[in-house]
């Protein structure tokens, strides 16, 4: 789950922001982000939609939840968009 942490921090979102967005407790979110429990499919879709809304338009569910390394091109492209 380290990718979701990196993307969340890149977008300056807190765990509380994410928990509120997903309508779960902060502790439940922490458990999911740390890998102690799993995100369900609807939560994965919601997270992807949020991240895309925040500017990471090319991000996939695989990028967030399954790929081991955050794609530098995605982060670089979104930084250019923010400027």
N, C-alpha and C positions, 0 to 999 in steps of 0.2 A: 504493500500500500504506500510505498514511499513516493510514488509519482503523484498521487492525489495530494499528499502533503506539499510537495514542491509546487504544483500548480496552484494550490490554495494560497500558499504564501506569496507566490509570484503575483497573484491578483489581490494581495493585501486583505484576504478574508480570514476571519478567525474561526476557530472551531465552533464558537457560539453562533457565528453567522451561518455556518453550514448546518448546524443542528436546527436552527430556527427555520432555515429554508426547507429542510427535509421533514420538519415537524417531528423531531425526535429529541430526546434529552442530550445535553452536552456529553454526558458520560457514555451514552449509547453511540454517539458520533465518535468519540475518542476510541472506543473499542473497535469500531469499524475501521477507522483510519490506521490504527495500529495493527490490524489484522487479527485481533482476538475474536471478532465476529465479522460476518460478511455483509456487504451491501447486497440488497435484493435487486432484481432486475429493474424495477421501477425507480429505485433510488439511483442506480447507475445512469439511467436515462435522464433523470432530473439534474444530476450533477453535470453531465455532459451539456445539457441545455444551458445551465447556468454559466459554465465556463465559456461556452460559445457566445452567449449574450455579453459576457465581459470582455470579449475580444479574441479569444482563442478559437477562431472560426473553423480551423481545419482539424481540431482535436476529435479523436474517436474514443469510444469506450475502451478499446484495447489500449490506446495511449495512456489513458488515465488509470486503468485498473490492472492491466496485464503485462504490457511492455515494461521491461526492466529499467530502461534508461529513458529519461525525458528527452524528446527530440529537440536538439538545439535549434533546428530550423523553425519549429513551431514557436519557441520562445523568442527567437530573433525576429521572425516575421511579425509577431504581435507587438513587440517593442517598437518596431517601425510604425505600426498602425497607431499606437498611442501617441507618438510624437507628432 
